[in-house]
Amino acid sequence: MVRRSAGYLSLVAAAALLVVAGAVRSADVFADVAVGSWQLQPVVSQGLLAAAVLAAVTGTYLVVESVLAARVSNRRRTQDVRNVLRLAFGVVAIAGVAGVLTAQWVGLLFSLGIVGFAITFALQQPLLSLVGWLYIVSKRPYGVGDRVEIGDSRGDVIEVGFLTTTLWEVGGRLVTSGQPSGRVVTVPNAEVLSAQVVNDTTLFEYVWSEVSVQVAYETDLAFAREAMIEEATEHLGEEMRGGVQTYRSRLERTAVDLDVREEPTVNVLQRESWVELRLRFLSPSRRVTRNRNALYERILARFDENPDRVKFPVGRNR
C-alpha cells in the first residue's frame, strides 16, 4: 500500500508539473531572459516537462508493480515481474525524457538505432548477461530460493538481476561439506548460456545420496546390508516414502521409465582388500549432509554391536 500511495502521489505531481510547464510556456515572464545563448523560458518549460515525464513513469510503475505484486503470491514470480517492469519503464522513461528535451522523435529513434548498434559491439558481455536474464525468466532453469550449481559456483539463489545472479554460497573453498559458507557469490547471467546449470530444487526438493562403509571380506554381507537398511528406514521414516511418491508423480509427467523403491537400498562393490557397502537413500536437498552424518553414526554403532558378524579391514591403507 505504501508503494501504491507513492505512485499516486507521483502521478499527481506529474499532473501539477504539466500545468506549471504549460503556464511557463504561455506566460511572458521569462520571454526576454537569457542565460548565455540559452533562452530561459524554453529551458524551464522543457525541464518541467521532463520532470513530469519522469514523475508519470515512476508513478505508473509503482502502481502497476504494487497491483501485480499483490496478485502474484510466488516470490520468484514477483521478482521476475518487478525486473521486467523496471526494464520496460526504464526504457520508456529514457526515451520520453530524451524526446522532450530534443523535441525530435524521429531523429531520436534514428539516433537510438545507431547508438544501439555501437553499444552492441562495445558491451557484448553485459548484453549477453541481459540475454541470459531473459532466458532465465522465460525458461526458468532456476529462481529465487533454489539451490543451484552454475559452472564452478554452488549455492542458494537470493536474487536474479538483469546482469547477475547472486548466490548464498554452499560448500566452496572454505567449507568442504554441503553447508553454507557465509559468502555471497555473484555470477554473470551469461554463464547460463554457456555453462552447465544444475538445480537441486526446481521441480523436486529431494535428491538421491549415498553413505559408503568399508568392511572386510569376512563380514556377513547379508546381515550388514539388512542392518544398514533397517537403520536408514528407522531414521528417514515416512519422509522418504512421501518423497518417493512425489518423485514417482514427477516421473509420470516425463518419458523416463524408472523403477523407484520406497525403502533405502544397499549396493555392494568389490575392492582389492575390502568390500564397500553403499547405502542409497532419498533426502531433502538441504538436509543431505545432516542425514548422511546421522546414518553413518547409526550404522557404525550397529556394526560395533555385532563384532562377530561385521569385520573391518585391517590397517590404515584403505
Sequence and secondary structure as in RCSB ss.txt:
>XXXX:A:sequence
MVRRSAGYLSLVAAAALLVVAGAVRSADVFADVAVGSWQLQPVVSQGLLAAAVLAAVTGTYLVVESVLAARVSNR
RRTQDVRNVLRLAFGVVAIAGVAGVLTAQWVGLLFSLGIVGFAITFALQQPLLSLVGWLYIVSKRPYGVGDRVEI
GDSRGDVIEVGFLTTTLWEVGGRLVTSGQPSGRVVTVPNAEVLSAQVVNDTTLFEYVWSEVSVQVAYETDLAFAR
EAMIEEATEHLGEEMRGGVQTYRSRLERTAVDLDVREEPTVNVLQRESWVELRLRFLSPSRRVTRNRNALYERIL
ARFDENPDRVKFPVGRNR
>XXXX:A:secstr
 HHHHHHHHHHHHHHHHHHHHHHHHHSSTTTT EETTEEHHHHHHHHHHHHHHHHHHHHHHHHHHHHHHHH   H
HHHHHHHHHHHHHHHHHHHHHHHHHHH  HHHHHHHHHHHHHHHHHHTHHHHHHHHHHHHHHHH S  TT EEEE
TTEEEEEEEE SSEEEEEEESTTT SSSSEEEEEEEEETTHHHHS EEESSSS SEEEEEEEEEE TTS HHHHH
HHHHHHHHHHHTHHHHHHHHHHHHHHHTSS      SS EEEEEE SSSEEEEEEEEEEGGGHHHHHHHHHHHHH
HHHHT TTT    SSS  
